[in-house]
Structure formats: C-alpha cells, structure tokens
Amino acid sequence: MHPDVKAHMALQQGLVTRQQAAAAGLDGPRVDRLVNEGAWTAVRRGVYAETSVVAAAREAGWQARQLLADRAASLKMIRPHVMSHDSAALLLGLATLRPTNALTHVTRPGLVGSHVRHDVKHHLAPYDHSQVTMVDGRPLLDAARTAADVSREQPLAHGVVAFDSALRLGVTREALQAAVDPPMRCWPHVTRVRDALDLAALGADNPGESLARLLVSELGFGRPEVQFGLTDGLRTVWCDLRIGRHVFEFDGRVKYQRAEDGGVALASAEDVVWREKQRQDFVCGFKLGMSRIVWGDLWGDRRGQALSRMRREVLDTLARFGSSIDDLGPHRPRGPRPAQQPHRAA
C-alpha cells in the first residue's frame, strides 16, 4: 500500500477517503479492486478501512462499530461541525446505554433544531467555544455538555447513566449544572435533563449500578445511599446501595468472567462466588438484609418481578432489624471509598 495512504489511515484511526486515496496516487479503479478483493471495506460511501479493522470493530461490540461509523461520517462532512451527543460520548469514554437509534450526532452553531440525513443527525444548537475539546484530532463537545445533550436526546435512564459517568470521570456537579442552566433553559426536553441531573450520583462504577439505583428508588422507601461502607478494623467492604438496614448489590456477569474472556475476574468463577458468599456473610453479620440485582432484573417483565421481590426483602429486614443504623457508626470507614476500576455491566 502507498505510504501516503497508510499515513492517512494512521492519522484517522484506520480510515481513508476516496479523495485522499486519489491524491496519494490510488485511483478509483484500484480502490474498487481493493474492495472487490476483500482487502478494504467501505465503512461509508467514499470512506474505507482495511477489512481487518472493520472486522475487529464488529467483534468488539456496538460501541466500536458506532465509533468507526461516526468517524467515517465526520470525514465526509464538508461543513464545520463538532461531534456531540452519543457520538461525543463514545470519543470521550463516557459510559452510555445503547442509543434507541444508531445515528452519528454532530452539532453546528445556529438556531435550536435538528434534522437527519444519511444516518447523521445534525443538531443546529449554540455552544460556547470553551465547551469544545479535541480527541484524536477531532473537535467535540466536552463531557458536561455531552451528558446534558444525551439526556435531552434519549430516555431518562440514558441521561442518568451519562451524568453518573461524567461525575465518575471527574466532572463536578457544578460544571454539569452550568451546562444545563441557563444555556438550555428554554430548549426542548430540558425538564428531562434536569430530572436526570437531579437523580445522578457519584459512586456508581458502571451503567448497571446506575440503573440499579433507579430501580431501588422505585421501591418507594426513598433514594438509596450510594457506596455504603462497613469495617471491623481488619476488613472493609462497600455495598452498592443502602436503604435503612438493607443493602443492594448489582452483579454483572463480567464479575465472574476472567479478564481474558472479556470480564474482570482475576480468579475462577468458583473462587469469585466463594469470596462473594464470605463477603455477604460479613455484611449480614452486622444485622443487615441484602438484595442482589442482575442485569435482567432491570428490563421488561422481570423488572416488576424484581421490585416485588425486593420490596418483600426490605420489609422483612425492617421487621427483623428496624431501619436505624446508629449502632453502625463505629463500623463506618473514615474517608471516601478508594477509587475503583470501572467495569462494564453485562
């Protein structure tokens, strides 16, 4: 392959346009031959990548596939733009739920409004230049503005997950608030953005824990405390959520899968389960009840079933131990929870 073409691909995360290839001496027939022979794949009309790059993105999951499509769409655009919404979230490493529609999102200065053309949603919305950052040589809106935009564009749970992720990345609540009010005061769906920001909390390690918090809030016992710690002086554990003397733990499958299989476990599944049992015994030894939540409990018919089960479990804890945790004061860790390595929930 011509070194100039390789240079374009190296600078553009594996992508090259037809025009760039032609300028490097790779004319249209030769590009078509590379595609027909299977060496290259058209990611978007007029934008190509080596087939191995496209295959790796497909294998990696929807985020990698969408990121490749977003970059290809941006390369084809002539008018000035910044990546925004879910597209900016992917570039920033902001954890989000899978969007309801697989679109590339760009924002251009102008009046509030939007339109979709060729799988690209163009948002004609004002932004301050201080909100623009660069990732891989591509301009995009920063994490605070992006989380707010995702909240306007997607259902409430998506916004809560995005705001939680922004807090996890170190964005302050004040910065998030400043991205919403006053700039979006009269924008469509700003009420949903405010609701999502109000429900956001620092401490969720992944989208699953964010969604579990929303589920627990639906029980009607108030908003749960996030990351409730206990210690006996020798051992310290942190529970995802707490209401009264009842704690809730979200269990993603990756907790039980080895790292080489796409999980986060550093031991066998049997060892992880055994340690988890010992951990639960330690927590419940303080006269606390516990509910466990898995990904399937968050959706569809199982959501209602999970709510009914957890309500029974909380009421049983109330009947046995009451709700006050005053006696646990000496067993609360001093200072915040140590930083955790975020992991994906699945």
Secondary structure, DSSP 8 states (H G I E B T S, - for coil): --HHHHHHHHHTTTEEEHHHHHHTT--HHHHHHHHHTTSEEEEETTEEEEHHHHHHHHHH-HHHHHHHHHHHHHHH--S--EE-HHHHHHHHT------SS--EEEEESSSS-EEEETTEEEEE----GGGEEEETTEEEE-HHHHHHHHHHHS-HHHHHHHHHHHHHTT--HHHHHHHHTTTTTTSTTHHHHHHHHHH--TT--SHHHHHHHHHHHTTSS---EEEEEEE-SS-EEEEEEEETTEEEEEE-GGGGSBGGGTS-BSS-HHHHHHHHHHHHHHHHTTT-EEEEEEGGGGSHHHHHHHHHHHHHHHHHHHHHH-S--GGGGGGS-SS-----------
